[in-house]
Amino acid sequence: MSKRATVIRQKASVLRCPTAARMQPWVEAALDAANHRQSVALTIRFVDEEEGLSLNQQYRHKKYATNVLSFSYDAPELPEDMASGDEPVYLGDLLICMPVVLNEAATQNKIPATHTAHLVVHGVLHLLGYDHEASSEADQMEQIEVDAMQKLGFENPYSAD
């Protein structure tokens, strides 16, 4: 697999977090499963519960920290002669709240690294424009997530254990 994704990792959590190199195949599996062929760049920031809560309140008006937040980058239209297909397109930022991820993994009897991989895949799909508000959208997005996770050698993250 050629490198089509540039992962920028930011760590604002005291907890152990995956490296950019570890997340690279997770991002690329999401791109492959979504049939996205263009090179991309994105930032994945790992946060603690306080920052996760603050951002979820600010942007979603929810009074709890959530596992992953996605912030798509809407690039301005460039003149055709300035737009280059060689440079990666910046997708946006993912924020992953590690205390929430670890708690979910424990309560759902999942391996933390596998659950984190799933949330990265899920977040990348949001950055690509996928959503799960409507049932039909949720089914499509879920199937792409399952395909990406299976490509990585993981089981279906939605199957009941």
N, C-alpha and C positions, 0 to 999 in steps of 0.2 A: 504494500500500500504506500503510495507516494504521499509526502506531507502536503496536505491541502489546507491545514488549519494551523494558525499561529495562536497558541494559548498563552495569555498573559495571566500569571497567578499573583494574587494579592492575599496576604495572610494577616487578618486582623483578629485572629482567634488564638487563644492560648492552647487550644486543642490541636492534636496532630491532624494534618490535612494532606491530601495527595499533592504530589508535585505536578508541574505543568507537563513534564514528560509522561507521567502516569495517566494524566487526563487526555493526552493527545489522541490515543486510539478511541476513547469514549466519544470525543467530539467527532472524529472522522467516521465512526460507525453511525452516528446520528445523521451526518451529512449523506452518507451512502444510502442509508435506509430511506431517506427523504428524496433520493435522486437529485441531490444538490451537487453540482459539479464544479462550481466556482470556488476558488480559494477564498478563505475567510480568516478573519482575526476576531478574537473576543477576549474579554477580561472575565476571569472567574475569581471572585473575592469571597474568602471564607471569613465569616463574622461570628461573634458571640451573640448570645441571646439579647443583650441590651440593644445592640445596633440592629439586629433583626427585627425586634419589636418596634423600634423607632421608625425604621424604614417602612415596615408593613402598615403602621399607623399613618405615616405621612402620605404614602402612595396608594394604599388600598383601603384606608380607614378601618382597619381591623386591629383590635386590641390584643394581639398575640403575635409572637414570632412564628413565622412560617418556615418551611424547609428550604424553599428556593424562590427567589424573585428574579424576574427577567426584565431588563430594560433595553428595548430595541433602539438602535441608533438609526435615525432617519437622515441619511446623507442628502445634502442638497443636490439638485440636478447639476451636473457639470456639462460644459460644452463638449460636444462629441470629440473634438481634437484633444481634450484634456483627460477624457475617460480612458483609462488603460485597463485592458483585460488581464494584464500581467500582475498587477498589484492585488493583494487580498482585499476583499470588501470587509469593512468593520461591521460586524453584526450587532454588537452591543455588549452589555454587561450582565453577568449572572452573579447573584449573591446567594451564597449557601450558608445557612445557619447551622453550624456543626453541632451545638447542643441539641437542637431539634432533630437533626439527622440521626444522631446517636441514640436519642430516646426512642424515635420511631423504629430504628433497627432493633433495639432491645425488645420493645413491646410487640413488634411484628415478627420476631424471631428470624431476623435477616442478618446477614453478614454486613457490617458497617461499610466496608469498601464497595460491596456490590450495590448497596442502597445508594451510596454516594454516586456511583457510576450511573445508576438509573436516573437520579436527579439531574446529573449533568446532561444526559441524553434528553430528558424531558425539557430542561431549560433551553437547550440548543434548538429544539423544535419550536418552542415559543419564539425564540429570536428569529427563526425562519418564517414566522407568521402563523404557525399552527395554534389552535386553541381547543378548549374542551368545554366550552359553555353549552353548546347544543349537543344533543345525543349523537347525531351523525358525525359531528366534528370530533367528539370524544372517542368514538369508535375508530375513526381513521387515525387519530393521533396515537391512541393506545396501540394499534397494530404496528405502526411505525416504530414505536418504542420497543415492542416485543421483538420485532425483526432486528433492531440494532443490538439489543441485549443478547439475543441468540447468536448474532454474528460475533459478539465478543466472548461467547462461550458460557454465558449466564442463562439461567432459566427464566421463564416468563415471570416478570416482577409482579404481575397481577394474579397469578394462580394462587389459590388458597393452599396453605401447607397443611 
